[in-house]
């Protein structure tokens, strides 16, 4: 495998670069410095809020590209690269549907803040891991600001208790089971693959020069944008089908192990 032509590395966060404790390894930060020395661009691509991603990667935030909110938003330092909002009409349509689904917790995701109902302290506490900036509201329909997506949380299973109810929206919107507990609804072009394509164009990088790591269904389009596409050992079955290669789990330094091989190839 010829890693020597790789110019861009793209990684999902939860279940991929982050371990089960939501931590980035010290080994990754060491490897990042070598990537930087070789002129390889690193892109963090997540369903998380932009601020949350930057908090996890604070030490290198000025040297990376961040794709947030499942591709609805992308930044490099203070430069906005991609923004694909959800229309107010679609927002209200989705919220009306969500009112009929029991046991869920919807979140309106804007560029730098999240907006949610403040009626469940347990969920608010859970949300803090993924959204560092948030506002509690009495009624989500009253929020008139621009949003990038609606994230829906279920404490047991998003795939079983949320997705079947919102699947009907797929004719007009992007509906993604983005994690064990999350489903995201956004504009049709608000996904990681679209955002990554725009970033590749800006950096003049082709899929044949791109390495991508992912673990869940919201990574599928993104995996298709890199010839060196890797499914984590802990990945959803759909990701294993879509990726060209497999690495070890997020708790076994799956990303770091491949980056070590990539950097070895750069030195040859």
N, C-alpha and C positions, 0 to 999 in steps of 0.2 A: 504494500500500500504506500503510495507516494504522498507523504505528508508535507513534503518540502514546498509545495505550491500553495499551502493554506495561508490566507491573508486575514481571515476573520474567523473568530470563535464566538459562537452564540450559545448561551445556556439559560434554560429555565431556572427558576429559583427553588420553590418548594418541591421536595421529592427528587431534586436533581442536584443543584449546587449546594443547597442547604441540607444538613443532616436532619434526623428526626427531632432534634431539639431546636430546629430552625437556626442553626449556626453555620457560618462559613468557616472552613478549616484554615488554620494558619498556613498549611501547605499550599492552598490555592493562592494566597496573597504572595507567597514566595514565587510561585510559577508565573503569576501575573507580571511581575517585574521582568522576568525573562521574555514573556510574550511582548511586552512593551519594547524591550531592547531589540527585538527582531522585527519590529514594525507591524506586529499582528494586532488588529483591532479587536477588543473584547466588547461584546454586547450582552447585557443582562436583560432577559425577556421574561416577563412574569405577568400573571393576573393581578399581582399586588398593586397597590397604590405607588405612585412615583416616589413619594417621600419615604415610604417603607423600604423600598428597594435601596434607595440611597443610604438610608440608615444602616442597612446590612453591609453595604460596601463603601462606607464612609471614607476609608483610607485611600480609596482609588477613584472616588466619584468624579474627579475632574478629568480622568483619563479614559473614561468608558462612555459607551452609548447605553442609554436606558430605554427599553421598550416596556411601558407600563400598561396596566388595565387591559391585558390580553391583546395589545396591539392598537388600542384606541389612542395611544399617546406615546410619543417618543421624544427624548431630549438628549442633547450632548452639551454638558455644562448649562449655560443659560439659553442655548439655542433650541427652539422648538423645531423638531424635524417632521413630526407627523401629528395630526390631531383629527380624529374622525368621530364627531359627536353623534349622539342619538337625538332624533328630533323630539320636540315636545309632544307632538301627536302620538308618536310611537311610545314615548315614555308613559303617557296617560293610558294608552291602550294596554300596555303591559301591566301597569299597576292595577287596573280594573280586573284583569285576569287573575293576578296574584291574590286579590282579596278573596277569591274563592278557594284557595289552597290552604289546608290546615298545616300548622306546625312549621311555617317558614319564616325567614327573617330577611326581608329585602333591604338592599343598600343602594342608594344613588351615588355613583362614583364620578366625581368631577376631577379636573386635572390635578388639583393639589389638596382635595378634601373629600371626605365621604359624608353622606347624610343618611341618617337612619332614625327609626322610631326609638324613643327612649323608654319603652315599656317592658323591657326584659333585661335585667341587670346581668344575667348569666351570658347572654349573647353579646352585650356591650363589652364585657370582659374578654370574651373570645375574639371579638373584632380587633382589639388593640394589637394583636400579633400581626395583622395584615394591613391595618390602616392606622398610622400614627397621628393623622390629622382628621378629626371627624366632628360632626355637629348632630345633636339630638333634636329631632323634630316631633311635632304632634301629628302632622299629616304630610306624607311625602308628596301628595299632589299639589300642595301649596308651594313647593320649591320650584322656582321658575328659572333658575340658573342653568347654564350649559352642563350637560352630563355626557360621559363617554360610554357608560354601560350601566346596567342594573345587575348587581350581583345578588344571588339568592342563596341563603345558607339553610341547611337542614342538619340537625344534630346527629341524625342516624345515617342517611344516605341520600345524596342529591340525585344519583342515578335512578333510584327507585321511587323516591317520594316527591321529587320536583320535576325532573325531566319529562315524565309522561304527561304532565299537565300543561307544559309549555311547548312541547314538541310542535304543536300546530302553528307556532309563530315562525317556524323555519322557512316558510314560503317568502317572507318579507324581511326577516332579520337573521342575524347570526346567533344561534343558540348553542352554547358549549357547556358540556359537563367538564368543568375545569379542575376538579378535585373531588375527593371522596365526599365532601360536604358542600361543594359549591356548584352552582350553575350560573353562567353569565349570559346576558342578553344584550346585544349591541347592534349597531349598524352593520349591514352585510360586509362592508370592507374593514370593519374594526376587528381584525384578527392578527395574530403574530406573523403570519406569512406575508400579508400585505405590508405591514410595517417594516418587516425585514427586507422585503424587496425594495422599498423606498430607501432604506439605509444602505443597502448594497449599491444602488444606483448613485447615491451621494458619494460613496467611498470608492466607486469604480471597482467593485469586487463582484465576481461571478459566482454562481452556485458551485462551480468546480473548484473554487478557492475558499469555500465556506465549510466550517465544521459546526454542527448543531447537536445539542444535547436536550432531551426532553423525557417526560414520564407520563403525561396525561393528554386527554383528547384535545385540549386547547393548544397543544404543541404540534398537531398533525400538519397543518399548513406550513408551519415554520420548518419542520423536518424536510419537507419537499423542496425547500430553498437551499439545501446544502447537500453536495454529493457525499460528504463525510457526515452522515446523520446517524446518531447513536441513541438507542433506547436504553434507559437504565434497567438494571435487573429487576427492579421493583416497579417497572412501568406497567401501565394498562395494556391489555392484549392488543388493542388497536394500534398502540404506539410501536409495539414489537413488529407488527405487520408492516407498518409504514417506514420504519427506520432501516437503513442499509446494514447497520452493525449494532452490536450490543456491548455494553460495558457493565461493570459491577454496580452494586446498589449505591444509593446516595450515602448510606452509612458505611460504605466500604470504599470511599474516595473514588467512585466511578469516573467522575469528570477528571479529577487530578491524575489518575493513572493514564488516561489517554493524552492529556496535556504533556505529561512527561515524555511520552513517545513522540508527540508532535515536536517538542523542543529538541529532542535528540536528532530528529530528521533535519532540523534547521541548522544543526552544527556540522553536519556531514559536508 
